[in-house]
């Protein structure tokens, strides 16, 4: 285990101090600047750096540990966790870049965008109070001018308030989220479903046709940022996951 290079832990000034500290420490880990096994500064060093209490620093570090980004050892300190990418069932990739990397032409169409209040179901999915403002985006992704998937996405405007300023007419919300909100955890639920009349129309298939549904919840700093359902025609997509033994 090695000590990492000096890093510029810059606070962004957004929200409670412990969350700012959490994001400042998480950023170089998520970007790869802090490699697995790197020893972080001690709690007392972070206290001096951020001019705050041990309780605040401890809370920020514990959030990182809860998200699987670091391992904390009482005597030895805090280290960047090994094999972070292997904690997810599937990687979070930009759909457009993935299609173009296969030599195909990517197309995107915004079908609906509106601000809604969280009902009981959405409040539970995003761990927010009923009535919290969410941004709902419905869009279609195409491969070589053929519908590939329909995306139903809800974004927590508390976790990502800047999304309200984005029209998403030219690029999908997933692209914006990957560029602007470093994710620390993702959960996928994969099911076989039959196409509803609306899904069938949007995917240019028959109602009742077999489809593959991927439900994904994404977190940052222990806070749920977005819940999305991706629906693919059953004969046009496959999911590949790579796994390694737990460590």
N, C-alpha and C positions, 0 to 999 in steps of 0.2 A: 504494500500500500504506500502510495506516494503523496507528498505534499504538493498541492497544485500551485501554479504560478499566481502572481498577484493579479487580482481581478478588480475591475471597476464596478463595485456594487452601488449602482445609482438608484435612488428611490424615485418613483414616478409621481409622488404627491397625490395619488388617487386613493382615497379611503383610509381605513384605520392603519396605523403604523405597522402592526404585526403583519397585515396583508401586503403592505408595500415591501417589507423586509423579505417576506416569503417569496414574492415575485422576483425581487432583486437577486436572491440566492438561486432560485429555480432557473432563471434565464440561461446562465452559462451551462447548467446541467443539461437542459433540454436542447440547447444548441450544439452540444458536444464539446464546448470549450473546457468544461470540467469533466475529465474522463472518469469512467468507473474506477473505484478504488482511491480516488483523490480524497485526501483529508481536507475537510473544511476548517475554517477558523474556529477557535474555541468560542464558547458562549461569552466569556469575558472579552475576547477580542471583538466579537460582534457588538457587544454592549458599548465598548469604547468607540467603535466605528460609527454606529448609528446613534450614539448618545442617548441610550434608552435603558430600561430596566432588564434584569435577567428574565423576569416573567414574560415580557414582550418577546424577547429573542427566543426563549424556550417554546413559546406558542407557535412562532413562525417555523422553527425547526421541526416541531412535532407534526405540523401540517405536512411538511415535506416527507417525513417518515411515513405518515398515514397514506400518502399518495404513492409510496414505494420508490421515491427518488433518492432517499438517503437511508443509511443504516446508522443508528445511534448506539454507541457503546459507552457505558458509564465511565470507564477508566481511560479508554483509548481515544475517545472523541467521536466525531461525526464524519462519515465517509459517503461519497457518492456510491449509490447502489450499483452492483454489477448487473449486466444484461437487462437494462431497463426496457429495451424494445421487446424482449421476450415475455413481458408481463401481459401484453395485449394479444388477443386472439388473432386479430388482423391489423395490419398497418393502416394508418389514416393517410390516404393518398389523395392528391388532387385528381379528380375524375378526368378532366380534360387532358392533363399531362399524361395520364396513364393511357388514354386512348391514342393520343398522338405518338406516344412512344412505341405503339404497336403498328405504326405506319398508316393509321386510319385518320379520317377527318372528323374533328370534334364539332358538335353543334350544341347550342344552349338556347332555351326559350323560357322566359319568365311567364308563368301562367297566372299567378296571383301573388299579391303582397299586401298584407294588412296587419295593423296592430290589433291584438285581441286581449281580452282579460282571461287569465287562467281560470278554467273551471276546475272541478275537483280532480279530474283525471290528470290534466296537465300540471296542476299544482303538485301532485304526488310525483309525477315523472321528473319534474325539475326542482323538487324540494323547495317550493316557494309558497307563499300564502295565496289563497284564492283571491282573485281580483288583480294579482300582479300583472303588469303589462308585459306581454310577450309579442315578439315579431313573428308572424306566420308567413312562410314563403313556400309556394308550390311552384315547382319548375320541372322541365323535361330536359334530359341529356340525350343526345343523339350520336350515333356512330355511323359515318358515311350516309348521312341524311335519314337514317332509320332510328326510330325511338329505341333507346337502350334501357332507360330507367326513368321512373318518376320519383321525385324527391318531395316529401312533405316534411318541413322543418319548422320547429319552434325554437326561438332564441330567447334566452333569459335577458331582458333588457337591464336588469340590475347588474349582472355579471359582464355584459357587453353593451353598455349604453350607446356606443358609437354606431352600432348596427342600425339605429333609427335614422341615421344620416345617409345610409347607403341605399340606392334605388334597386340594386341587383338586376338591372336591365341588361347589362353587358356581360357580367360574370356571376357565377353562382355564389350563394352565401358560404358554401364550404370552402371555396377558394379564399374568400375574404377572412374567414375564421382561421384558417391555417396560417395566413400571413400576419394576422393581428392578435390572436389570442393563443399563446403557447399552451397546449393541452398537457395535462399531467397524468390523466387516466381516461380510459375509454372502456365501455362495456357494450358488447354486441349480443343480440338475440336474433337467431336465424330460424325462420319458419317457412314452411310451404303453405301457400295460400291460393285461393281462386280469385281471379280478377273480378272486381266489382264492375258494374256498367261504366262508371266514371274512369276507373283505371284502364279498362279495356279500350275505351275511346282514346284516352291520352297515349296509350302504348300501341294503338292500331292493331289490337288483337280482339278475340272474341270474349264476351262476358263468360266467366266460368273457366277460362283457360288457366292452366297451372302457372303460378308465378313464384318467385323467390322473394321473400321479404327480409330485409335486414334492419332491425331497430338498433340504433346506436345512441347512447348517452355519453357525453363528453364532459369532463371536469377540468377545472383549473383552480389550484389552491384549495382543494376540497369543496369548491362551489360548482354546482352543475351549470354549465354554460348553454348547452343545446341538446335537444332531443330530435332525432330525425328518423324517418322511415324511408328506406330506399326500396322500391319495388321493381323487380326485373322480370321480363318474360322468362318463363322457365327454361326455354330452349336456347336462350341467347347469352347465358351468363353462368359462370362457375366461380366458386370461391375457393381460394387456396390459402391455407394457413400453415405456417411453419412453427414447430414447437421444439422446445429443448427441455431436458430434465430440470426440475426445480433446483434452486440453489439455496 
